Amino acid sequence: MKKLLSVSYRDWAFTLAMLILRLCTGVLIIPYGYDKLIHFAEKKGSFTNFMGIGSPLSLALVIFAEFFCGMLIVLGLFTRLAAIPLLIAMSVVVFKVNHGNIFGKNEHTAFFLACFLVIFLCGPGRASADGLINK
C-alpha cells in the first residue's frame, strides 16, 4: 500500500511510460497526416490559411507535422525537435480552428496537444533512437 501512495518512480517505469506515450500518440496522429497527404489536391483550396501563408503551404506544413514528425515521435528520433511542429499544429487547431473549445468533438486535438507537450518536456525516454544515440 505504501508503494501505491508513493510519489517516487523507478527509471524503468518512466522509460516504459514515455515509450507507451510516444507510440500511442505517434501511431494515432499519423493517419490524420496520411489522409491529408493522399487528398492534398482536394483539400489545398479549402484548408485553413494560417498567418496568411496560403492554404496549400499551411496544409503542407500540417502534413509534415502530423505524418513525418509523427513517425519520428514513434521512432523516438529527434523527439523533442519533432514535437515542436506538432505542438504548433495542435495549438493552431485548438485555438484558431476550434476557437479554444476543447470539449465534444474537439477534445482529440486538445488531448494531442497535451501529449505532445509532455513528450517535448520529458523527452523520449531511454527506449528510443535518441536514447540509443546518447549512450
Buried (B, 14 or more C-beta within 10 A) or exposed (E): EEEEEEEEEEEEEBBBBBBEBBBEBBEBBBEBBBBBBEEBEEBBEEBEEBEEEEBBBBBBBBBBBBBBBBBBBBBBBBBBEBBBBBBBBBBBBBBEEBEEBBEEEBEBBBBBBBBBBBBBEBBBBBBBBBBEEEE
